[in-house]
Amino acid sequence: MDQPLKYLIMKKLLTPFRLLALATILALSSCQSEDPEISGQEITEVKTSVNDLRKEITPVNQIIPEMVQTQINDSKANLEQYLKNDLQIEGISVIGKLSTARGLEITQDLISQKNSFIATGNILDPATVKVGSIINLNPAEELSAAQTELKNLVGREITMDTHVMEISWNHKGEKFSTLCFYNDSGIIWDNVLGGLVMISQRGNVEESPAAQAKVSSKWYKQWWTANWLWGSKRGEIGYKITIYYTGSSVSNVDVSDWGSISLGKAKSESKVTKKTGAYGQCRYALGLCTPTGSLSFNSNNFSVSFSGLGSNIVSNGTKSLYP
């Protein structure tokens, strides 16, 4: 057979096979792109339940430690006083003691799942209080950060041999439950009990005694205290300015600041803005929040700001002190 003619016939025969091979490759590629592990699409959150946790729990005496019971009772009283009937504890059920690594893993899932309930706000200011599922209370772009912070509590605060009970809640007719972790010393964490705080917005003020003829310094201190829902101190932010003077003329100024909170975050900054003359002056930037929120300090405008989900208080300002 003539070589050009033979080549033309072979080319026509191979073309359908090439098309078939190409179609097969495209089909396989399409199937692979639908695999979430390959495409990078978000994997659906695998839900666990309290029943899964019960399988990893060692049963314990149903009697709650006296300290924990007192904290529950005081929390109930404070909720009733400040939130009336909007949020109530309806029941408590002891589950047992965390005794396996798998139990800790399940605990991480249960307190941080998108549909897990959480509360945030200052009960002394009821308008700030929010109760609902994590996904409904948290901005979408900050959801992952809030979940990560909750997970980080496990292993750091919630450890092996920690006791667990389930608390039943009623929020304006909506019923839900949370897991409360505790030991003989008291409550460690609960998404509602730990998510809410008690903070006086006015803060506290203390001043040096009235000036006397021989006194050449004067100070002013202001601070804000965050309490647990049962009333004991949880954290504090504050600043103190001191002026040194002769007669009516200031010769020097000192300022200090502080911030700390249990199971949360705190920031404090201060600086002297007027050191001599008729008065002394400072700027302060203070903030604290529960673990699911974030605080940031902006040095350009010398201020602390809060973002995310969490109970918080932020105070930025200027203080002048005269002889």
C-alpha positions in Angstrom: 0.0 0.0 0.0 1.1 3.5 -0.8 2.8 5.0 2.4 0.8 8.4 2.4 -2.4 6.5 1.9 -1.6 4.1 4.8 -0.7 7.0 7.1 -4.0 8.7 6.3 -6.1 5.6 7.1 -4.2 5.0 10.4 -4.7 8.6 11.4 -8.5 8.3 10.9 -8.6 5.1 12.9 -6.7 6.5 15.8 -8.7 9.8 16.1 -11.8 8.1 17.8 -9.5 6.3 20.3 -7.8 9.6 21.1 -11.1 11.3 21.7 -12.3 8.4 23.9 -9.1 8.5 26.0 -9.4 12.3 26.4 -13.0 11.9 27.5 -12.0 9.3 30.1 -9.2 11.5 31.5 -11.6 14.5 31.8 -14.2 12.3 33.5 -11.7 11.0 36.1 -10.5 14.6 36.7 -14.1 15.7 37.3 -14.7 13.0 39.8 -11.5 13.8 41.7 -12.4 17.5 41.9 -15.6 16.6 43.7 -13.6 14.9 46.5 -13.4 17.5 49.3 -10.0 16.2 50.4 -8.6 16.9 47.0 -10.5 20.1 46.1 -9.8 21.7 49.5 -13.5 22.3 50.2 -14.6 22.5 53.8 -15.3 19.1 55.4 -18.6 18.8 57.2 -18.2 19.0 60.9 -18.5 15.6 62.5 -20.9 15.9 65.4 -20.4 14.1 68.7 -22.9 13.8 71.5 -22.9 13.6 75.3 -23.6 9.9 74.9 -20.3 9.5 73.1 -18.6 11.2 76.1 -20.4 9.0 78.6 -18.6 6.0 77.1 -15.3 7.5 78.0 -16.3 8.7 81.5 -15.6 7.0 84.9 -18.7 7.2 87.1 -18.3 9.2 90.3 -20.3 10.0 93.4 -23.3 12.1 92.5 -22.6 14.5 95.4 -21.2 17.8 94.0 -18.3 19.4 96.0 -19.4 22.1 98.4 -17.5 24.8 96.7 -19.0 24.0 93.3 -22.5 23.9 94.8 -22.0 27.3 96.4 -20.8 28.7 93.0 -23.9 27.3 91.3 -26.2 28.7 94.0 -24.5 32.2 93.8 -24.7 32.1 90.0 -28.4 31.4 90.2 -28.9 34.3 92.6 -27.0 36.7 90.4 -28.8 35.6 87.3 -32.1 36.1 89.0 -31.1 39.5 90.3 -29.8 41.0 87.1 -31.5 39.0 84.3 -34.7 38.2 86.1 -36.2 35.2 84.4 -34.5 35.6 81.0 -31.8 33.0 81.8 -32.3 30.2 84.4 -30.5 27.1 85.5 -33.2 24.4 85.5 -31.2 21.3 86.5 -27.9 19.7 87.1 -26.8 16.1 86.3 -23.4 14.7 87.3 -21.9 12.7 84.4 -18.5 11.5 85.8 -14.8 12.0 85.5 -12.7 12.3 82.3 -10.5 9.3 82.2 -9.3 8.7 78.6 -7.6 10.7 75.8 -10.6 10.0 73.7 -12.8 11.6 76.3 -10.7 14.8 76.1 -11.0 14.8 72.3 -14.8 14.5 72.5 -14.9 17.2 75.1 -13.1 19.5 72.6 -15.7 18.8 70.0 -18.7 19.2 72.4 -17.8 22.6 73.7 -16.7 24.1 70.4 -19.2 22.6 67.8 -20.9 25.3 65.8 -24.3 24.4 67.3 -23.0 24.3 70.9 -24.5 27.0 73.1 -22.5 29.8 74.6 -23.3 33.1 76.4 -21.5 36.4 76.3 -21.9 39.7 78.0 -21.9 41.6 81.3 -25.0 40.7 83.5 -24.7 44.0 85.3 -25.6 45.5 81.9 -28.3 43.1 80.6 -28.4 44.7 77.2 -25.0 43.2 76.4 -26.0 39.7 77.2 -26.3 37.3 74.3 -27.1 33.6 74.5 -27.2 31.2 71.5 -25.2 28.8 69.4 -21.6 29.7 68.6 -22.4 29.9 64.9 -25.3 32.3 65.4 -23.5 34.6 67.8 -20.1 34.8 66.0 -19.3 36.6 62.8 -18.6 34.0 60.1 -15.0 35.3 59.6 -14.2 34.9 63.3 -16.0 31.6 63.9 -12.9 29.4 63.5 -10.9 31.5 65.9 -13.6 31.3 68.6 -13.8 27.5 68.2 -10.0 27.2 68.4 -9.9 29.1 71.6 -12.6 26.9 73.2 -10.7 23.8 72.1 -7.5 25.2 73.6 -9.1 25.1 77.0 -9.0 21.3 76.8 -5.5 20.1 77.9 -4.7 23.4 79.4 -7.5 23.9 81.8 -9.7 20.8 81.3 -7.5 17.8 81.9 -7.6 14.1 82.8 -9.5 13.5 86.0 -11.6 16.6 85.7 -15.2 16.0 86.7 -18.1 16.8 84.3 -21.8 17.6 84.9 -24.5 18.7 82.5 -26.4 21.9 83.2 -29.9 22.4 81.8 -30.8 26.0 80.9 -33.9 28.0 80.0 -33.3 31.2 78.0 -36.6 33.0 77.4 -38.3 29.7 76.8 -35.5 28.1 74.7 -34.1 25.0 76.5 -30.5 23.8 76.0 -27.7 22.2 78.0 -24.0 22.8 78.6 -21.1 20.8 80.0 -19.6 22.1 83.2 -16.1 21.0 84.2 -15.0 21.2 87.8 -12.9 19.7 90.6 -12.9 20.0 94.4 -11.6 23.6 94.2 -14.5 24.8 92.1 -15.9 25.3 88.6 -13.2 25.3 85.8 -15.3 26.1 82.7 -18.8 26.1 81.3 -19.8 27.9 78.1 -22.4 30.0 79.9 -21.0 30.3 83.4 -17.5 31.1 82.0 -18.8 33.1 79.1 -20.7 35.7 81.2 -19.0 38.2 83.5 -19.9 40.8 86.1 -18.1 44.2 85.6 -19.0 47.6 86.9 -18.8 49.9 84.0 -18.0 52.9 86.3 -14.9 51.2 87.6 -13.2 52.0 90.9 -11.3 55.1 91.9 -8.8 55.8 94.6 -6.8 58.9 95.3 -3.9 59.9 97.6 -4.9 61.6 100.9 -5.5 65.3 100.9 -2.3 67.2 100.3 -0.4 68.6 103.2 2.2 71.3 103.3 5.2 68.9 103.3 3.7 66.5 100.7 5.3 66.9 97.3 3.5 64.1 95.4 0.0 63.1 94.5 -1.5 60.1 92.8 -4.8 58.9 91.2 -5.7 55.3 90.5 -8.6 53.9 88.4 -9.3 50.2 87.7 -12.0 47.8 86.5 -12.6 44.4 88.0 -14.2 41.4 86.2 -15.9 38.9 88.4 -17.1 35.3 87.7 -20.8 34.8 87.6 -20.8 33.6 91.1 -19.1 36.8 92.3 -15.4 36.1 93.0 -12.7 38.1 91.2 -11.7 36.9 87.8 -9.5 39.7 86.4 -8.6 43.4 86.5 -7.3 46.2 84.3 -6.2 49.6 85.6 -3.7 52.5 85.7 -2.1 54.9 88.2 -0.7 58.3 87.6 1.6 60.1 90.1 2.7 63.7 89.9 5.7 65.3 91.8 5.5 69.0 92.4 6.7 72.0 94.2 4.0 74.6 95.1 1.8 74.7 92.0 4.4 73.5 89.5 4.7 69.9 88.4 8.3 68.7 88.0 7.8 65.0 87.0 5.1 62.4 86.3 5.0 58.6 86.6 2.3 56.3 85.2 1.8 52.5 85.5 -0.8 50.1 84.1 -1.8 46.5 84.6 -4.1 43.8 83.2 -4.9 40.2 83.9 -7.8 37.7 83.8 -8.3 34.0 84.5 -9.4 32.1 81.3 -9.3 35.2 79.1 -7.1 37.9 77.6 -6.0 41.3 78.9 -4.0 44.2 77.5 -2.8 47.4 79.2 -0.8 50.3 77.9 -0.1 53.8 79.3 2.3 56.7 78.7 3.0 60.2 80.1 1.8 63.0 77.7 2.6 66.0 79.9 5.5 65.8 82.4 6.0 69.3 83.7 4.1 72.6 84.2 0.7 73.4 85.7 -0.4 69.7 85.7 0.6 66.2 84.8 -1.1 64.1 82.2 -1.2 60.5 80.9 -3.0 58.3 78.4 -4.2 54.8 79.0 -5.5 51.9 76.9 -6.9 49.0 78.7 -9.0 45.9 77.9 -9.9 42.4 79.0 -12.2 39.7 77.5 -13.2 36.1 77.8 -11.2 33.5 75.7 -13.3 33.5 72.6 -12.6 37.2 71.9 -9.5 39.2 70.8 -7.9 42.4 71.9 -5.6 44.6 69.9 -3.5 47.7 70.7 -3.2 50.5 68.1 -0.1 52.6 68.9 -1.1 55.2 66.3 -4.2 56.3 68.2 -3.0 54.7 71.5 -6.1 52.6 72.0 -7.2 49.0 72.7 -10.1 47.5 70.7 -12.1 44.3 71.0 -13.3 41.9 68.3 -14.9 38.6 68.0 -17.2 36.8 70.4 -16.8 37.3 74.1 -17.6 39.3 77.2 -15.3 42.3 77.5 -14.6 45.8 78.8 -12.3 48.3 77.1 -11.3 51.7 78.5 -9.2 54.2 76.5 -8.7 57.8 77.8 -6.7 60.6 79.2 -6.2 61.6 82.8 -4.9 65.0 84.0 -3.7 65.5 87.6 -3.1 68.9 89.3 -1.1 69.7 92.4 
